[in-house]
Amino acid sequence: MFDLTPEEARLLLNVALMAVGRNRFKSAATILAALERFRPDHPSVAVAKTVALMSAGNFELAENYAGGEGLRKFPDSAMLKAFRGMALLRLNREPEAKAVLEEAARATDDPAAVKLAKDLLRG
């Protein structure tokens, strides 16, 4: 069985995010699907998938994924919650977004997620 080192997984995650930045969403989805297979226990792949969906303008899909499969697999991921909150804001679902973002802002293990959540709450 083929396995990825943490460094290889990080590199592929960066390549997927670069593909998103170049509007190559199908390429990004392919890379992220492979990463999900080889690193099913890593929340950064779920976060990247949510970001990719939002970047493609699929806010409903991003929210459904993050709030469904993503948070079922990684219920403690403050960053995933913050990006779910961002998707909810883009869908004009402010009360739900506020609740999700407040939860992410209370996290103690991810300062970047806390900052993102607080910035989104401030509008």
trRosetta pair geometry for C-beta under 8 A, 3 or more apart (Angstrom, degrees):
i j d omega theta_ij theta_ji phi_ij phi_ji
2 38 7.5 -56 108 -108 89 122
3 38 6.7 147 -142 -157 48 106
4 8 4.4 -134 -164 89 91 119
4 9 4.6 111 127 -59 132 87
4 12 7.2 -58 -145 6 150 138
4 35 7.9 -39 23 -122 166 68
4 38 4.8 73 4 150 116 142
4 39 6.7 -59 61 -47 127 103
5 8 4.6 96 50 6 78 102
5 9 7.0 -143 91 -4 41 86
6 9 5.6 -55 -146 38 33 113
6 10 6.3 35 155 -21 66 106
7 10 5.7 -53 -148 36 31 112
7 11 6.4 33 152 -20 63 105
8 11 5.6 -53 -148 35 32 114
8 12 6.4 30 154 -16 65 105
9 12 5.8 -55 -148 39 31 109
9 13 6.3 34 152 -22 64 106
9 35 6.3 111 -150 -137 86 101
9 38 6.9 -152 -99 106 106 116
9 39 5.2 87 -139 -51 140 146
9 42 7.1 117 162 6 144 173
10 13 5.6 -52 -148 35 31 114
10 14 6.5 32 152 -18 63 104
11 14 5.7 -55 -152 36 31 111
11 15 6.4 32 150 -20 65 104
12 15 5.4 -49 -145 35 36 114
12 16 6.4 41 153 -21 65 101
12 31 5.7 -170 178 -173 94 109
12 34 7.3 -94 177 90 146 114
12 35 5.7 175 113 -77 126 112
13 16 5.7 -50 -151 33 32 113
13 17 6.5 28 152 -14 64 105
13 31 8.0 167 -94 142 30 116
13 35 6.3 95 -76 -119 79 160
13 44 6.0 11 -142 129 154 120
13 45 6.8 -110 -105 -88 110 68
13 48 5.9 -145 -157 -57 92 160
14 17 5.7 -56 -147 39 33 108
14 18 6.3 37 152 -21 66 104
15 18 5.6 -51 -147 36 32 113
15 19 6.5 38 150 -22 63 102
15 31 6.1 -147 97 -142 102 160
16 19 5.6 -51 -152 32 32 114
16 20 6.7 37 147 -21 63 100
16 27 7.8 -167 -125 123 59 77
16 28 4.6 98 -167 -145 76 75
16 31 4.0 -157 -84 94 100 132
16 32 5.2 108 -149 -56 151 83
16 35 7.1 -73 -33 -10 150 140
16 48 5.8 66 104 164 129 139
16 52 7.1 -58 160 -73 102 133
17 20 5.3 -43 -151 30 39 117
17 21 6.5 42 149 -19 64 102
17 28 7.4 89 -73 -130 22 118
17 48 6.0 -96 -70 -138 94 111
17 51 7.2 8 -118 99 94 139
17 52 7.9 -119 -104 -70 55 92
18 21 5.5 -52 -151 36 36 115
18 22 6.5 22 153 -8 66 108
19 22 5.9 -65 -148 46 32 102
19 24 4.1 -86 -169 77 85 107
19 25 7.4 154 137 -80 98 21
19 27 4.4 -132 -155 95 143 111
19 28 4.0 -176 94 -64 118 85
19 31 6.7 143 15 12 149 138
20 23 7.7 34 -179 -77 33 24
20 24 7.4 -90 -62 57 21 65
20 25 6.6 58 -114 -98 63 64
20 28 4.7 73 -59 -96 77 159
20 48 7.8 -154 -27 -173 146 86
20 51 6.6 46 -179 120 169 97
20 52 4.8 -117 -99 -110 125 78
20 55 4.9 82 -178 71 107 163
20 56 7.9 -92 -141 -44 87 84
21 55 7.8 -76 -75 -157 39 152
23 55 7.9 -146 -100 147 57 107
24 27 4.2 -4 145 30 110 122
24 28 6.1 129 99 -23 73 90
25 28 5.4 -53 -144 38 35 114
25 29 6.2 38 155 -23 67 104
25 52 6.2 134 -140 180 83 98
25 55 7.2 -177 -95 94 105 101
25 56 4.5 67 -111 -87 152 123
26 29 5.7 -51 -147 34 31 113
26 30 6.5 34 153 -21 63 103
27 30 5.7 -54 -152 32 32 112
27 31 6.5 28 153 -15 65 106
28 31 5.9 -58 -150 39 32 109
28 32 6.1 27 156 -16 67 111
28 48 7.9 -141 -179 157 107 104
28 52 4.9 -175 130 -129 136 134
29 32 5.8 -57 -141 41 29 109
29 33 6.2 35 156 -24 64 105
29 49 7.9 75 -119 -129 66 85
29 52 6.6 166 -71 144 70 148
30 33 5.8 -52 -148 32 27 112
30 34 6.7 26 153 -16 61 104
31 34 5.8 -57 -155 36 32 109
31 35 6.4 30 150 -17 66 107
32 35 5.4 -52 -145 38 36 113
32 36 6.3 43 153 -25 66 100
32 45 6.0 143 -157 -165 83 89
32 48 5.8 -161 -110 106 120 113
32 49 5.1 141 172 -82 148 88
32 52 6.5 -123 -29 0 155 157
33 36 5.6 -48 -150 30 32 115
33 37 6.8 33 150 -20 61 102
34 37 5.7 -55 -156 32 35 113
34 38 6.4 10 156 -1 69 110
35 38 6.0 -67 -141 50 33 95
35 39 5.3 -27 178 38 74 109
35 42 7.7 -76 162 66 101 126
35 45 4.7 -170 119 -115 117 125
35 48 7.9 16 76 63 153 141
36 39 7.1 -70 -111 66 17 68
36 40 6.0 52 176 -98 59 67
36 45 5.3 167 -79 150 68 144
36 49 7.6 35 -64 -56 121 138
37 40 7.0 -2 -143 -58 14 94
39 42 4.1 -14 157 13 113 126
39 45 5.9 151 91 -34 109 138
40 73 7.7 -112 171 -155 80 138
42 45 5.3 83 89 -4 95 103
43 46 5.3 -54 -158 39 56 113
43 47 6.1 57 145 -22 79 101
43 70 8.0 82 -147 -170 82 85
43 73 7.6 169 -99 110 76 100
43 74 4.0 113 -103 -133 109 158
43 77 4.2 180 -162 -96 148 135
43 79 7.2 127 133 57 121 109
43 80 6.1 -101 -175 -36 112 123
44 47 5.4 -50 -146 37 38 115
44 48 6.2 40 154 -21 68 104
44 79 8.0 12 -103 82 60 147
45 48 5.7 -53 -146 37 31 111
45 49 6.4 34 152 -22 63 104
46 49 5.6 -50 -146 34 31 113
46 50 6.5 34 153 -19 63 104
46 65 7.7 -171 -160 147 84 102
46 66 7.3 120 162 -113 99 65
46 69 7.7 -154 -128 113 115 87
46 70 4.2 137 -175 -133 124 93
46 73 6.5 -180 -70 72 148 125
46 74 5.7 -170 40 17 155 136
46 77 6.9 127 79 57 128 175
46 80 5.6 1 113 -104 114 129
47 50 5.8 -56 -154 35 31 112
47 51 6.4 30 150 -17 66 106
47 70 7.9 116 -63 -154 44 129
47 77 6.9 -143 -60 171 104 136
47 79 5.1 -2 -109 119 139 115
47 80 5.3 -112 -83 -80 81 74
47 83 6.1 131 -148 6 77 149
48 51 5.5 -53 -146 38 34 113
48 52 6.2 38 153 -23 66 105
49 52 5.6 -51 -146 35 31 113
49 53 6.5 31 155 -18 63 104
49 65 6.3 -111 124 147 114 148
49 70 7.3 -162 72 -87 118 116
50 53 5.9 -54 -150 35 30 110
50 54 6.5 26 154 -14 64 107
50 62 5.0 92 -159 -160 68 91
50 65 6.0 -164 -91 91 77 114
50 66 4.5 55 -108 -70 132 111
50 70 6.3 29 -57 -88 118 162
50 80 6.5 134 -7 -140 154 74
50 83 4.7 109 119 123 135 136
50 84 6.9 -70 -150 -66 147 65
50 87 7.0 -101 -174 -40 102 133
51 54 5.8 -58 -149 40 31 109
51 55 6.1 33 154 -22 66 109
51 62 7.9 98 -55 -135 13 126
51 83 6.2 -77 -66 -141 74 145
52 55 5.7 -54 -143 36 29 113
52 56 6.5 24 156 -14 63 108
53 56 5.9 -61 -151 39 30 108
53 58 4.5 -81 -175 79 82 110
53 59 7.7 140 132 -88 94 22
53 61 4.9 -131 -164 99 131 103
53 62 3.7 172 99 -77 120 85
53 65 6.3 145 -14 24 163 140
53 87 7.9 12 99 -104 110 133
54 57 7.6 54 -179 -69 34 14
54 58 7.0 -102 -79 64 25 62
54 59 5.9 53 -119 -97 75 66
54 62 4.5 45 -57 -83 79 166
54 83 7.1 -132 -16 -175 146 102
54 86 6.8 18 -124 111 160 114
54 87 5.7 -120 -89 -89 114 92
54 90 7.1 136 -143 15 105 161
58 61 4.0 -15 156 37 115 119
58 62 5.8 131 103 -26 78 88
59 62 5.4 -52 -143 37 33 115
59 63 6.2 31 158 -18 66 104
59 87 4.8 164 -162 -156 80 82
59 90 4.4 -134 -123 99 149 124
59 91 5.2 -176 130 -58 126 91
60 63 6.0 -55 -148 37 28 107
60 64 6.2 27 154 -18 63 109
60 87 7.9 166 -67 175 16 113
60 91 6.5 108 -79 -100 67 128
61 64 5.6 -55 -143 39 31 111
61 65 6.1 29 158 -18 66 107
62 65 6.0 -57 -146 38 26 107
62 66 6.1 18 160 -11 65 111
62 83 7.4 -99 170 149 116 100
62 84 7.7 -172 139 -111 85 53
62 87 4.3 -157 101 -107 113 141
63 66 6.0 -56 -137 43 27 105
63 67 5.6 10 168 -2 65 119
63 84 6.0 98 -130 -153 63 75
63 87 4.0 -169 -65 123 85 130
63 88 5.8 111 -116 -66 128 67
63 91 6.2 -33 -29 -16 153 146
63 93 8.0 79 -135 38 160 142
64 67 6.4 -63 -132 50 19 99
64 68 5.5 2 169 -4 60 125
65 68 6.1 -69 -132 48 18 99
65 69 5.8 -37 -157 45 62 103
65 70 5.5 70 142 -25 71 112
66 70 4.4 -39 -133 49 38 150
66 71 6.4 54 159 -28 57 97
66 80 5.6 178 -152 179 97 88
66 81 7.8 154 166 -92 116 28
66 83 6.1 -152 -110 96 152 94
66 84 3.7 -164 122 -85 136 97
66 87 6.4 155 25 19 139 145
67 70 7.1 33 0 51 19 104
67 71 5.9 -13 -142 14 28 129
67 84 5.4 121 -59 -148 81 133
68 71 7.1 111 52 38 10 88
68 72 6.5 -17 159 -14 45 113
69 72 5.7 -59 -142 36 27 114
69 73 6.3 17 164 -12 65 109
70 73 6.3 -73 -160 40 23 101
70 74 6.3 -44 170 42 64 102
70 77 7.5 -88 160 58 94 141
70 80 5.2 -171 155 -165 121 134
70 84 7.4 -175 82 -67 139 117
71 74 6.4 -76 -121 71 34 65
71 75 5.5 68 177 -104 75 54
71 77 7.1 -134 -108 46 66 103
71 80 6.1 174 -77 123 77 130
71 81 7.1 78 -99 -77 120 77
71 84 7.2 -2 -46 -51 124 156
72 75 7.1 11 -133 -63 16 89
74 77 4.0 30 139 -20 117 123
74 80 5.8 113 93 0 122 156
76 109 7.8 23 156 45 112 139
77 80 3.7 49 108 13 123 114
77 81 6.5 162 99 -13 67 82
77 110 7.9 48 -161 -26 51 161
77 113 7.9 -168 166 -105 61 158
78 81 5.5 -55 -150 38 36 114
78 82 6.3 40 151 -24 68 103
78 103 8.0 -155 -124 124 77 74
78 104 4.6 122 -165 -149 78 75
78 107 3.4 -31 -89 -49 147 165
78 109 7.0 162 -2 63 129 82
78 110 4.4 -177 56 53 126 131
78 113 3.6 124 114 120 103 151
78 114 6.7 -7 157 -54 146 65
78 117 7.2 -79 174 -30 98 137
79 82 5.5 -48 -146 32 34 113
79 83 6.5 27 156 -11 65 103
79 104 7.6 118 -71 -149 17 120
79 110 5.8 -111 -40 165 91 154
79 112 6.8 14 -93 94 111 99
79 113 4.0 -111 -73 -90 63 116
79 116 7.3 64 -128 42 69 145
80 83 6.0 -57 -148 41 31 104
80 84 6.2 36 151 -22 65 106
81 84 5.5 -52 -146 36 32 114
81 85 6.3 37 152 -22 64 103
81 100 5.4 -161 -174 178 88 90
81 101 7.5 165 142 -91 92 33
81 103 5.8 -98 179 93 150 105
81 104 3.9 -175 100 -74 114 106
81 107 7.8 156 49 -44 134 129
81 113 7.3 70 56 -177 90 125
81 117 7.3 9 106 -90 96 127
82 85 5.6 -52 -154 34 31 115
82 86 6.6 35 147 -21 63 101
82 100 8.0 172 -89 137 24 95
82 101 6.6 70 -123 -121 60 71
82 104 4.3 159 -64 174 76 161
82 113 4.8 -164 -17 -159 138 81
82 116 4.4 74 174 99 147 118
82 117 4.4 -106 -109 -65 101 85
82 120 6.8 152 -165 10 85 142
83 86 5.2 -43 -148 31 41 117
83 87 6.6 44 151 -19 65 98
83 116 7.8 -9 -58 141 64 146
84 87 5.7 -51 -153 35 35 112
84 88 6.4 37 148 -19 65 104
84 100 5.5 -105 99 175 106 150
85 88 5.5 -52 -148 36 34 114
85 89 6.5 39 152 -22 65 101
85 97 4.8 101 -161 -159 73 74
85 98 7.8 115 -147 -56 112 14
85 100 4.1 -169 -79 97 91 110
85 101 3.8 116 -154 -63 158 86
85 104 6.3 -113 -11 8 138 139
85 117 6.4 71 47 -124 156 83
85 120 5.8 120 118 115 118 153
86 89 5.6 -50 -152 31 32 114
86 90 6.6 30 151 -16 64 104
86 97 7.7 109 -59 -144 13 115
86 116 7.8 -49 -52 164 121 111
86 120 5.8 -107 -84 -114 78 146
87 90 5.7 -55 -151 37 34 111
87 91 6.4 26 151 -13 66 109
88 91 5.6 -62 -147 43 33 109
88 93 4.5 -84 -170 73 86 107
88 94 7.7 150 138 -82 98 19
88 96 5.0 -128 -159 98 141 103
88 97 3.6 -177 102 -78 116 87
88 100 6.3 123 11 30 150 140
89 92 7.6 35 179 -76 35 27
89 93 7.5 -98 -71 54 22 64
89 94 6.8 55 -116 -97 65 62
89 97 4.5 103 -60 -136 72 161
89 120 6.4 -138 -32 -172 154 112
93 96 4.5 -14 144 40 109 118
93 97 5.8 129 93 -28 73 94
94 97 5.4 -58 -138 39 31 114
94 98 6.1 35 163 -26 68 103
95 98 5.8 -51 -148 30 29 113
95 99 6.8 27 155 -16 62 104
96 99 5.9 -57 -154 35 33 109
96 100 6.4 26 154 -13 67 109
97 100 5.9 -62 -149 41 31 107
97 101 5.8 24 158 -15 69 114
97 120 7.6 -113 167 148 112 120
98 101 5.9 -60 -140 42 26 108
98 102 6.1 29 160 -22 64 107
98 121 6.8 90 -130 -123 71 90
99 102 6.0 -54 -146 34 26 110
99 103 6.7 27 154 -18 60 105
100 103 5.8 -57 -156 34 31 112
100 104 6.5 28 150 -15 66 106
101 104 5.5 -52 -146 39 36 111
101 105 6.1 39 153 -24 67 106
101 117 4.6 163 -164 -160 76 89
101 118 8.0 158 168 -64 104 27
101 120 5.3 -130 -128 90 140 117
101 121 5.0 171 131 -66 135 94
102 105 5.5 -53 -144 35 31 115
102 106 6.7 33 155 -22 62 104
102 117 7.5 170 -67 167 15 122
102 121 6.9 93 -71 -98 67 138
103 106 6.0 -58 -157 30 31 110
103 107 7.8 54 144 -44 58 85
104 107 5.8 -26 -169 -13 44 116
104 113 5.5 -112 -178 158 104 103
104 114 7.0 -170 142 -95 74 43
104 116 7.5 -53 138 82 135 93
104 117 3.8 -178 98 -86 110 146
105 114 5.6 88 -143 -148 47 68
105 117 4.0 -146 -64 112 77 127
105 118 5.1 109 -124 -63 117 77
105 121 6.5 -14 -55 -18 147 143
106 114 7.9 -174 20 -116 10 98
107 110 5.2 -11 128 43 138 92
107 113 5.7 1 57 92 149 122
107 114 5.5 -139 63 -69 91 91
107 117 7.8 118 16 8 107 150
110 113 3.9 30 117 19 121 117
110 114 6.4 155 95 -19 68 84
111 114 5.4 -53 -145 36 36 116
111 115 6.3 38 156 -20 68 104
112 115 5.8 -52 -149 36 31 112
112 116 6.4 31 153 -18 64 106
113 116 5.7 -53 -146 38 32 112
113 117 6.1 32 156 -18 66 108
114 117 5.9 -57 -147 38 27 110
114 118 6.2 23 157 -15 64 109
115 118 5.9 -58 -144 40 28 107
115 119 6.1 29 157 -20 65 108
116 119 5.8 -57 -146 37 28 111
116 120 6.3 25 156 -16 64 108
117 120 5.8 -58 -149 39 29 109
117 121 6.3 30 153 -21 64 106
118 121 5.6 -52 -146 35 33 113
118 122 6.5 33 154 -20 64 103
119 122 5.8 -55 -152 34 31 111
120 123 7.4 38 179 -76 36 36
